[in-house]
Amino acid sequence: MAKSSFLHKIFGTVPGKGVQPKEAIAYSITGFGQNLICTIVGSYLTVFMTDALLMADATFGKLSGTVAVAILMLCTRVYDALNDPIMGSIVDRTRTKWGKCRPYLKWMALPIGLVTIACFLPVYNATARSFIIISVVYVIWSMVYTVADVPYWGLSTAMTNDTEVRGKILTVARIFCTMGGGLVTIVIPPICSAMTAKFKVDGVLDPQYSAQNAETLRWIYFIGTVIIIAVSMPMFFYGFKNTQERFTTDKVPPSLGHNIKLLFKNDQLLLIVISGILGAGRTVYMYTGSLYFLKYVVRNESYYSLLTMLVVPGGFIATILVPWFTSKFGKKKTYIIVHAIGAVTMFAMYFLGRNGRYADPTVLLILSIGFVILGIPQGINNVMTYAMIGDTVEYLEWKTDERAEGICFAMQTFINKIGMAVGAFVGVLAYYMSGISPSNPAGTISEAGSERLWAMLILTGAVSMVLTIIPMLFYKVTEKRQKEMVAEIEKRKLERL
């Protein structure tokens, strides 16, 4: 009984009425598994292609292999993001005995698993043929993943229309998602470093062992992916089985064209989307660019795990405190404040660490504190935008008398994928501009190259932090207004009876 009461307090739920803690936990567990998969692809497919397959040293026609990988990451993610509104419309038109969001958790687990493994097959090599095959597989992966990702986040609004309860559920879900992604980020680099240490001298790869080093990396990523899929797939089924949809509509499902029109009528959602696009570069430092920096400049890729562990505490604490921040300041004001703090922190870090000063022990300690602080806007953003988009679902229903969770939450996955596209593209582009060669890294990166890497990783994030604030200055759906809209919507429904 005590345990049950504690969980009800955590989620703000009422025993026997509406959404229950068991559902919230199941929903969060699915997010954990989903982010294990998302992170292995989002953070390591580029490294797999450039370093394990040695595509960074290849040329495809007149195009450098590194540039080709960068373009692939950008174009595929942008294409994938554009698919999200289509998937959102499909979700809104879905009608099954299980609801319109939950079925996709059941149907898509196996396809996602198989295509993810196909991305990391150890039989690929640094040829144009392999590049084309991986490109096709990656595009298919992005589409298959979208089919589960959009309805997963839309499910939160179908479970409950209480903005406070939904905010707490999303807070816990995002904590689980962060733990899933963080686990992959923390574990993979040390394994790669330890397994390839025999090919290095003082942390630098011996060129005569570049082929053996690459082959070892191929198998590490492949075996790691298989293990991740084996762990993740049951979590999708668990989330499907233990959640319930309560707030949907029985109206005739809208067409894609109609849903697009609804999207543009939801002006408050569009402000969130614009903010997300402008803020796409705020976490560039968490993507593969940092792994390249640590691997080829610092010459210890296992530090990537340390970087993750520096960011996670601030993000974890901020995520837990989202309900408190929301009640104290409101979602909008909290969002603006934490990103302003992030911008100031990143500008300070850039100027403090430039000209190679990032290697100084004292400066390194200060930079480490900076990364801890950067976890705060990252943690807040991971929860706040989902909660704010959930509020715009009710805003749209209040404004148009139509409820469209799918198309609305498709915009959140759209924002996420634009962020991943920018993160991967900037990271690989910085790799190219720095002149790194994965098969012979000793001496291949100059001081100027190191400075370019540092600037692209930190300054991109600082500017993006500033830009993401601007649209949110015009956002109007406060917590008080959301509750008023929900009450008015319920009143209309009763009047129609």
FIGUMAR-940524 format. One record per residue (C-alpha): residue number from 1; residue in three letters; x, y, z. Coordinates in Angstrom, 1 decimal. Layout:
<nodes>
  num  residu      px      py      pz
  NUM     ALA       X       Y       Z
...
</nodes>
This chain:
<nodes>
  num  residu      px      py      pz
    1     MET     0.0     0.0     0.0
    2     ALA     2.8     2.4     0.9
    3     LYS     4.6     1.7    -2.4
    4     SER     1.3     2.3    -4.3
    5     SER     0.7     5.6    -2.5
    6     PHE     4.3     6.7    -3.2
    7     LEU     3.9     6.1    -6.9
    8     HIS     0.5     7.9    -7.0
    9     LYS     2.3    10.9    -5.4
   10     ILE     5.1    10.8    -7.9
   11     PHE     2.7    10.8   -10.9
   12     GLY    -0.1    12.9    -9.3
   13     THR    -2.6    10.1   -10.1
   14     VAL    -5.7     9.0    -8.2
   15     PRO    -6.1     5.3    -7.2
   16     GLY    -8.7     3.6    -9.4
   17     LYS    -9.4     6.7   -11.5
   18     GLY    -7.8     7.5   -14.8
   19     VAL    -4.2     6.8   -15.7
   20     GLN    -2.4     4.6   -13.1
   21     PRO     1.3     4.4   -12.1
   22     LYS     1.7     1.0   -13.7
   23     GLU     0.9     2.5   -17.1
   24     ALA     3.3     5.4   -16.6
   25     ILE     6.1     3.0   -15.7
   26     ALA     5.3     0.8   -18.7
   27     TYR     5.3     3.9   -20.9
   28     SER     8.7     4.9   -19.6
   29     ILE    10.2     1.4   -20.0
   30     THR     9.3     1.5   -23.7
   31     GLY    11.0     4.9   -23.9
   32     PHE    14.1     3.3   -22.4
   33     GLY    14.2     0.6   -25.0
   34     GLN    13.5     3.0   -27.8
   35     ASN    16.4     5.2   -26.9
   36     LEU    18.8     2.3   -26.7
   37     ILE    18.1     1.8   -30.4
   38     CYS    18.0     5.5   -31.3
   39     THR    21.3     6.2   -29.7
   40     ILE    23.3     3.4   -31.2
   41     VAL    22.2     4.6   -34.7
   42     GLY    22.1     8.3   -34.0
   43     SER    25.5     8.5   -32.2
   44     TYR    27.5     5.6   -33.8
   45     LEU    26.4     4.9   -37.3
   46     THR    28.6     7.8   -38.5
   47     VAL    31.6     6.5   -36.5
   48     PHE    30.9     3.0   -37.9
   49     MET    31.1     4.4   -41.4
   50     THR    34.0     6.7   -41.1
   51     ASP    36.3     4.7   -38.7
   52     ALA    35.2     1.1   -38.8
   53     LEU    34.5     0.9   -42.5
   54     LEU    37.3     3.5   -43.2
   55     MET    35.0     5.5   -45.5
   56     ALA    36.7     8.7   -44.3
   57     ASP    39.8     7.6   -46.3
   58     ALA    37.7     6.7   -49.4
   59     THR    36.4     8.7   -52.3
   60     PHE    33.2     8.2   -54.2
   61     GLY    33.7     9.8   -57.6
   62     LYS    34.8    13.3   -56.8
   63     LEU    33.2    13.3   -53.4
   64     SER    35.2    12.6   -50.2
   65     GLY    33.9     9.7   -48.2
   66     THR    33.6    11.9   -45.1
   67     VAL    31.6    14.5   -46.9
   68     ALA    29.4    11.8   -48.4
   69     VAL    28.7    10.5   -44.9
   70     ALA    27.9    14.0   -43.7
   71     ILE    25.5    14.6   -46.6
   72     LEU    23.9    11.2   -46.0
   73     MET    23.3    12.0   -42.3
   74     LEU    21.8    15.4   -43.1
   75     CYS    19.6    14.5   -46.0
   76     THR    18.3    11.3   -44.5
   77     ARG    17.3    13.0   -41.2
   78     VAL    15.7    15.9   -43.0
   79     TYR    13.7    13.5   -45.2
   80     ASP    12.8    11.5   -42.2
   81     ALA    11.6    14.6   -40.3
   82     LEU     9.4    15.5   -43.3
   83     ASN     7.8    12.1   -43.0
   84     ASP     6.7    12.8   -39.4
   85     PRO     3.6    14.9   -40.4
   86     ILE     2.5    12.1   -42.7
   87     MET     2.9     9.5   -39.9
   88     GLY     1.1    11.8   -37.6
   89     SER    -1.8    11.9   -39.9
   90     ILE    -1.8     8.1   -40.3
   91     VAL    -1.9     7.8   -36.5
   92     ASP    -4.9    10.2   -36.3
   93     ARG    -6.7     8.0   -38.9
   94     THR    -5.9     4.8   -37.2
   95     ARG    -8.8     3.0   -35.6
   96     THR    -8.3    -0.4   -33.8
   97     LYS    -9.6    -2.2   -30.8
   98     TRP    -6.3    -1.2   -29.0
   99     GLY    -6.6     2.5   -29.9
  100     LYS    -4.7     4.6   -32.4
  101     CYS    -1.2     4.9   -30.8
  102     ARG    -0.6     1.6   -28.9
  103     PRO    -0.8    -0.8   -31.9
  104     TYR     2.3     0.6   -33.4
  105     LEU     4.3    -0.4   -30.3
  106     LYS     3.3    -4.0   -31.0
  107     TRP     3.6    -4.0   -34.7
  108     MET     6.9    -2.2   -35.2
  109     ALA     9.2    -3.7   -32.6
  110     LEU    10.5    -6.6   -34.9
  111     PRO    10.9    -4.5   -38.1
  112     ILE    12.9    -1.8   -36.1
  113     GLY    15.1    -4.5   -34.6
  114     LEU    15.9    -6.2   -37.9
  115     VAL    16.7    -3.0   -39.8
  116     THR    18.8    -1.6   -37.0
  117     ILE    21.0    -4.7   -37.1
  118     ALA    21.2    -4.3   -40.9
  119     CYS    22.7    -0.9   -40.4
  120     PHE    25.8    -2.4   -38.7
  121     LEU    26.5    -5.6   -40.6
  122     PRO    30.2    -6.3   -40.4
  123     VAL    30.3    -7.3   -44.1
  124     TYR    30.3    -3.7   -45.3
  125     ASN    33.5    -2.1   -46.5
  126     ALA    34.8     1.3   -47.9
  127     THR    33.4     0.9   -51.3
  128     ALA    30.7     2.9   -53.2
  129     ARG    28.5    -0.3   -53.2
  130     SER    28.6    -0.6   -49.4
  131     PHE    27.9     3.1   -49.1
  132     ILE    24.8     2.9   -51.3
  133     ILE    23.5    -0.2   -49.4
  134     ILE    24.0     1.4   -46.0
  135     SER    22.4     4.6   -47.3
  136     VAL    19.3     2.7   -48.4
  137     VAL    19.1     0.7   -45.2
  138     TYR    19.5     3.9   -43.1
  139     VAL    16.7     5.6   -45.0
  140     ILE    14.5     2.5   -44.4
  141     TRP    15.5     2.5   -40.7
  142     SER    14.5     6.1   -40.3
  143     MET    11.1     5.5   -41.8
  144     VAL    10.4     2.3   -39.8
  145     TYR    11.5     4.0   -36.6
  146     THR     9.2     6.9   -37.3
  147     VAL     6.2     4.6   -37.5
  148     ALA     6.7     3.7   -33.8
  149     ASP     8.2     7.0   -32.6
  150     VAL     5.4     9.4   -33.5
  151     PRO     2.6     7.3   -31.9
  152     TYR     4.7     6.6   -28.8
  153     TRP     4.8    10.3   -27.9
  154     GLY     1.2    10.9   -29.0
  155     LEU     0.2     8.1   -26.6
  156     SER     0.9    10.5   -23.6
  157     THR    -2.1    12.7   -24.5
  158     ALA    -4.3     9.7   -25.1
  159     MET    -3.6     8.4   -21.7
  160     THR    -4.6    11.6   -19.8
  161     ASN    -5.7    15.2   -20.5
  162     ASP    -4.5    16.4   -17.1
  163     THR    -1.5    18.7   -18.0
  164     GLU     0.1    18.2   -14.6
  165     VAL    -0.2    14.4   -14.5
  166     ARG     0.9    14.3   -18.1
  167     GLY     3.9    16.5   -17.3
  168     LYS     5.0    14.2   -14.5
  169     ILE     4.5    11.1   -16.7
  170     LEU     6.6    12.7   -19.4
  171     THR     9.2    13.7   -16.8
  172     VAL     9.7    10.1   -15.7
  173     ALA     9.6     8.9   -19.3
  174     ARG    12.3    11.3   -20.3
  175     ILE    14.4    10.2   -17.4
  176     PHE    14.1     6.6   -18.6
  177     CYS    14.9     7.8   -22.2
  178     THR    18.0     9.6   -21.0
  179     MET    19.2     6.6   -19.1
  180     GLY    18.7     4.4   -22.2
  181     GLY    20.6     6.7   -24.4
  182     GLY    23.2     7.4   -21.7
  183     LEU    23.8     3.7   -21.1
  184     VAL    24.8     3.2   -24.8
  185     THR    27.0     6.3   -24.8
  186     ILE    28.8     5.3   -21.6
  187     VAL    29.4     1.7   -22.5
  188     ILE    30.4     1.7   -26.2
  189     PRO    33.4     4.0   -26.2
  190     PRO    35.4     2.3   -23.4
  191     ILE    34.8    -1.1   -25.0
  192     CYS    36.1     0.2   -28.3
  193     SER    39.1     1.8   -26.6
  194     ALA    39.9    -1.4   -24.7
  195     MET    39.4    -3.8   -27.6
  196     THR    41.6    -1.7   -30.0
  197     ALA    44.3    -0.7   -27.4
  198     LYS    46.6    -3.4   -28.8
  199     PHE    46.8    -1.6   -32.1
  200     LYS    47.9     1.7   -30.6
  201     VAL    51.1     3.2   -29.3
  202     ASP    50.6     5.9   -26.6
  203     GLY    47.0     6.1   -27.5
  204     VAL    47.7     6.6   -31.3
  205     LEU    46.8     4.0   -33.8
  206     ASP    49.8     2.3   -35.5
  207     PRO    49.1     2.7   -39.2
  208     GLN    50.3    -0.9   -40.0
  209     TYR    47.3    -2.2   -37.9
  210     SER    44.6     0.1   -39.3
  211     ALA    42.9    -2.8   -41.1
  212     GLN    42.8    -5.0   -38.0
  213     ASN    41.6    -2.0   -35.9
  214     ALA    38.8    -1.3   -38.4
  215     GLU    37.7    -4.9   -38.4
  216     THR    37.6    -5.1   -34.6
  217     LEU    35.4    -1.9   -34.5
  218     ARG    33.0    -3.4   -37.1
  219     TRP    32.4    -6.5   -34.9
  220     ILE    32.1    -4.4   -31.7
  221     TYR    29.4    -2.3   -33.2
  222     PHE    27.6    -5.3   -34.8
  223     ILE    27.6    -7.4   -31.6
  224     GLY    26.7    -4.4   -29.5
  225     THR    23.7    -3.6   -31.7
  226     VAL    22.5    -7.2   -31.6
  227     ILE    22.6    -7.1   -27.8
  228     ILE    20.7    -3.8   -27.7
  229     ILE    18.0    -5.1   -30.0
  230     ALA    17.6    -8.3   -27.9
  231     VAL    17.1    -6.1   -24.8
  232     SER    14.9    -3.4   -26.4
  233     MET    12.3    -5.3   -28.3
  234     PRO    10.4    -6.8   -25.3
  235     MET    10.1    -3.3   -23.9
  236     PHE     8.0    -2.2   -26.8
  237     PHE     5.6    -5.1   -26.2
  238     TYR     5.5    -4.3   -22.5
  239     GLY     4.5    -0.7   -23.2
  240     PHE     1.8    -1.9   -25.6
  241     LYS     0.3    -4.4   -23.1
  242     ASN     0.3    -2.2   -20.0
  243     THR    -1.0     1.2   -21.2
  244     GLN    -4.5     2.4   -22.1
  245     GLU    -5.9     5.1   -24.4
  246     ARG    -8.7     7.2   -22.8
  247     PHE    -8.8    10.5   -24.7
  248     THR    -9.4    10.0   -28.4
  249     THR   -12.1    11.0   -30.8
  250     ASP   -14.8     9.0   -32.6
  251     LYS   -15.1    11.5   -35.4
  252     VAL   -14.4    10.6   -39.0
  253     PRO   -10.6    10.5   -39.4
  254     PRO    -9.2    13.6   -41.1
  255     SER    -7.2    13.5   -44.4
  256     LEU    -3.5    14.4   -44.5
  257     GLY    -4.4    17.6   -46.2
  258     HIS    -6.9    18.5   -43.5
  259     ASN    -4.3    17.6   -40.8
  260     ILE    -1.7    19.9   -42.4
  261     LYS    -4.3    22.7   -42.3
  262     LEU    -4.9    21.9   -38.6
  263     LEU    -1.2    22.1   -38.1
  264     PHE    -1.0    25.6   -39.4
  265     LYS    -4.1    26.6   -37.3
  266     ASN    -2.1    25.5   -34.2
  267     ASP     0.0    28.7   -34.1
  268     GLN     1.3    27.9   -30.6
  269     LEU     2.6    24.5   -31.8
  270     LEU     4.3    26.2   -34.7
  271     LEU     6.2    28.5   -32.3
  272     ILE     7.5    25.4   -30.5
  273     VAL     8.5    23.9   -33.9
  274     ILE    10.4    27.0   -35.0
  275     SER    12.1    27.2   -31.6
  276     GLY    13.1    23.6   -32.0
  277     ILE    14.5    24.1   -35.5
  278     LEU    16.5    27.2   -34.4
  279     GLY    17.8    25.2   -31.4
  280     ALA    18.8    22.2   -33.5
  281     GLY    22.5    22.9   -32.8
  282     ARG    22.3    23.3   -29.1
  283     THR    23.5    19.7   -28.4
  284     VAL    26.0    19.3   -31.2
  285     TYR    28.6    18.8   -28.4
  286     MET    26.9    15.5   -27.5
  287     TYR    27.1    13.9   -30.9
  288     THR    29.9    12.3   -32.8
  289     GLY    31.9    15.5   -33.2
  290     SER    32.8    15.3   -29.5
  291     LEU    33.8    11.6   -29.9
  292     TYR    36.0    12.6   -32.8
  293     PHE    37.5    15.4   -30.8
  294     LEU    38.3    13.1   -27.9
  295     LYS    39.6    10.3   -30.0
  296     TYR    41.9    12.3   -32.3
  297     VAL    42.8    15.5   -30.3
  298     VAL    42.7    14.3   -26.7
  299     ARG    43.5    10.7   -28.0
  300     ASN    41.3     8.9   -25.5
  301     GLU    37.8     8.1   -26.9
  302     SER    36.7     6.6   -23.5
  303     TYR    36.5    10.1   -22.2
  304     TYR    33.3    10.3   -24.3
  305     SER    31.7     8.3   -21.5
  306     LEU    33.0    10.8   -19.0
  307     LEU    31.5    13.7   -21.1
  308     THR    28.1    11.9   -21.0
  309     MET    28.4    11.4   -17.2
  310     LEU    29.2    15.1   -16.8
  311     VAL    26.1    16.2   -18.7
  312     VAL    23.7    13.6   -17.2
  313     PRO    23.7    14.8   -13.5
  314     GLY    22.6    18.3   -14.4
  315     GLY    20.1    16.9   -16.9
  316     PHE    18.8    14.3   -14.4
  317     ILE    18.3    16.8   -11.6
  318     ALA    16.7    19.3   -14.0
  319     THR    14.4    16.6   -15.3
  320     ILE    13.3    15.6   -11.9
  321     LEU    12.6    19.2   -11.0
  322     VAL    10.5    20.0   -14.1
  323     PRO     7.2    19.7   -12.1
  324     TRP     8.6    22.1    -9.5
  325     PHE     9.9    24.6   -12.1
  326     THR     6.5    24.4   -13.9
  327     SER     4.5    25.2   -10.8
  328     LYS     7.0    27.9    -9.7
  329     PHE     7.7    29.7   -13.0
  330     GLY     5.6    28.0   -15.7
  331     LYS     6.8    26.1   -18.7
  332     LYS     7.5    29.1   -20.9
  333     LYS     9.5    31.1   -18.4
  334     THR    11.5    28.0   -17.3
  335     TYR    12.3    27.2   -21.0
  336     ILE    13.6    30.7   -21.7
  337     ILE    15.7    31.0   -18.5
  338     VAL    17.5    27.6   -18.8
  339     HIS    18.4    28.2   -22.4
  340     ALA    19.7    31.7   -21.5
  341     ILE    21.9    30.0   -18.9
  342     GLY    23.1    27.5   -21.4
  343     ALA    24.0    30.2   -24.0
  344     VAL    26.1    32.1   -21.5
  345     THR    27.8    28.9   -20.3
  346     MET    28.7    27.8   -23.8
  347     PHE    30.1    31.2   -24.9
  348     ALA    32.2    31.3   -21.7
  349     MET    33.5    27.7   -22.4
  350     TYR    34.4    28.6   -26.0
  351     PHE    36.6    31.6   -25.1
  352     LEU    38.0    29.8   -22.1
  353     GLY    39.1    26.7   -24.0
  354     ARG    40.3    28.2   -27.3
  355     ASN    43.9    28.2   -28.5
  356     GLY    44.4    24.8   -27.0
  357     ARG    43.7    25.9   -23.4
  358     TYR    41.1    23.1   -23.1
  359     ALA    44.1    20.8   -22.3
  360     ASP    45.2    22.9   -19.3
  361     PRO    44.1    20.9   -16.1
  362     THR    42.6    24.0   -14.4
  363     VAL    40.7    25.0   -17.5
  364     LEU    39.6    21.4   -18.1
  365     LEU    38.1    21.4   -14.6
  366     ILE    36.1    24.6   -15.3
  367     LEU    35.0    23.2   -18.6
  368     SER    33.8    20.0   -16.8
  369     ILE    31.6    22.2   -14.6
  370     GLY    30.3    23.9   -17.7
  371     PHE    29.2    20.5   -19.2
  372     VAL    27.4    19.7   -15.9
  373     ILE    25.6    23.1   -16.2
  374     LEU    24.7    22.3   -19.8
  375     GLY    22.8    19.3   -18.7
  376     ILE    20.2    21.6   -17.2
  377     PRO    18.7    23.1   -20.4
  378     GLN    19.1    19.7   -22.0
  379     GLY    17.1    18.0   -19.2
  380     ILE    14.5    20.7   -19.1
  381     ASN    14.1    20.7   -22.9
  382     ASN    13.8    16.9   -23.0
  383     VAL    10.6    17.1   -20.9
  384     MET     9.2    20.6   -21.4
  385     THR     8.7    20.6   -25.1
  386     TYR     6.7    17.3   -24.9
  387     ALA     4.5    18.8   -22.2
  388     MET     4.0    22.0   -24.1
  389     ILE     3.1    20.2   -27.2
  390     GLY     0.6    18.1   -25.2
  391     ASP    -0.9    21.5   -24.1
  392     THR    -1.2    22.6   -27.7
  393     VAL    -3.3    19.5   -28.5
  394     GLU    -6.0    20.9   -26.1
  395     TYR    -5.4    24.3   -27.6
  396     LEU    -6.1    23.0   -31.0
  397     GLU    -9.2    21.1   -29.8
  398     TRP   -10.4    24.3   -28.0
  399     LYS    -9.8    26.4   -31.2
  400     THR   -11.1    24.1   -33.9
  401     ASP   -13.1    21.4   -32.0
  402     GLU   -10.7    18.8   -33.5
  403     ARG    -8.2    16.7   -31.6
  404     ALA    -5.1    15.6   -33.5
  405     GLU    -2.4    14.0   -31.2
  406     GLY    -0.7    12.3   -34.1
  407     ILE     0.1    15.4   -36.2
  408     CYS     0.9    17.5   -33.1
  409     PHE     3.4    15.0   -31.6
  410     ALA     4.8    14.4   -35.1
  411     MET     6.2    17.9   -34.7
  412     GLN     8.2    16.8   -31.6
  413     THR     9.8    13.9   -33.5
  414     PHE    10.3    16.3   -36.4
  415     ILE    12.3    18.7   -34.0
  416     ASN    14.3    15.7   -32.6
  417     LYS    15.3    14.5   -36.0
  418     ILE    16.3    18.0   -37.2
  419     GLY    18.5    18.2   -34.1
  420     MET    20.0    14.8   -34.9
  421     ALA    20.6    15.8   -38.5
  422     VAL    22.4    19.0   -37.5
  423     GLY    24.4    17.2   -34.8
  424     ALA    25.6    14.4   -37.1
  425     PHE    26.2    16.7   -40.0
  426     VAL    28.2    19.3   -38.1
  427     GLY    30.2    16.6   -36.3
  428     VAL    31.2    14.8   -39.5
  429     LEU    31.8    18.1   -41.3
  430     ALA    34.1    19.2   -38.5
  431     TYR    35.9    15.8   -38.8
  432     TYR    36.5    16.5   -42.5
  433     MET    37.5    20.1   -42.1
  434     SER    40.1    19.1   -39.4
  435     GLY    41.9    16.8   -41.9
  436     ILE    41.6    13.6   -39.8
  437     SER    42.5    10.2   -41.3
  438     PRO    41.2     7.2   -39.3
  439     SER    43.8     4.9   -40.7
  440     ASN    46.7     7.1   -39.8
  441     PRO    45.7     9.6   -37.1
  442     ALA    49.2    10.4   -35.8
  443     GLY    50.0    14.0   -36.7
  444     THR    47.1    14.2   -39.2
  445     ILE    45.2    16.9   -37.2
  446     SER    46.9    20.3   -36.9
  447     GLU    46.4    22.9   -34.2
  448     ALA    44.2    24.8   -36.6
  449     GLY    42.2    21.7   -37.2
  450     SER    41.8    21.2   -33.5
  451     GLU    40.6    24.8   -33.1
  452     ARG    38.0    24.3   -35.9
  453     LEU    36.7    21.2   -34.1
  454     TRP    36.4    23.1   -30.8
  455     ALA    34.7    26.1   -32.4
  456     MET    32.2    24.0   -34.4
  457     LEU    31.3    21.9   -31.3
  458     ILE    30.9    24.8   -28.8
  459     LEU    30.0    27.9   -30.8
  460     THR    27.3    26.2   -32.8
  461     GLY    25.6    25.2   -29.5
  462     ALA    26.0    28.7   -28.0
  463     VAL    24.4    30.5   -31.0
  464     SER    21.6    27.9   -31.2
  465     MET    20.8    28.3   -27.5
  466     VAL    20.1    32.0   -28.1
  467     LEU    18.1    31.4   -31.3
  468     THR    15.8    28.9   -29.6
  469     ILE    14.6    31.5   -27.1
  470     ILE    13.2    34.0   -29.6
  471     PRO    10.0    32.2   -30.8
  472     MET     9.1    31.2   -27.2
  473     LEU     8.8    34.9   -26.3
  474     PHE     5.5    34.8   -28.2
  475     TYR     4.1    31.6   -26.7
  476     LYS     0.7    32.1   -24.9
  477     VAL    -0.5    28.7   -23.6
  478     THR     0.0    29.0   -19.8
  479     GLU    -0.9    26.3   -17.3
  480     LYS    -3.9    28.4   -16.2
  481     ARG    -5.1    28.9   -19.7
  482     GLN    -4.7    25.2   -20.5
  483     LYS    -6.9    24.2   -17.6
  484     GLU    -9.5    26.8   -18.7
  485     MET    -9.5    25.4   -22.3
  486     VAL    -9.9    21.8   -21.0
  487     ALA   -12.9    22.8   -18.9
  488     GLU   -14.5    24.6   -21.8
  489     ILE   -13.9    21.5   -24.1
  490     GLU   -15.6    19.3   -21.5
  491     LYS   -18.5    21.8   -21.2
  492     ARG   -19.0    21.7   -25.0
  493     LYS   -19.1    17.9   -24.9
  494     LEU   -21.7    17.8   -22.2
  495     GLU   -23.9    20.4   -24.1
  496     ARG   -23.9    18.1   -27.1
  497     LEU   -25.3    15.1   -25.1
</nodes>
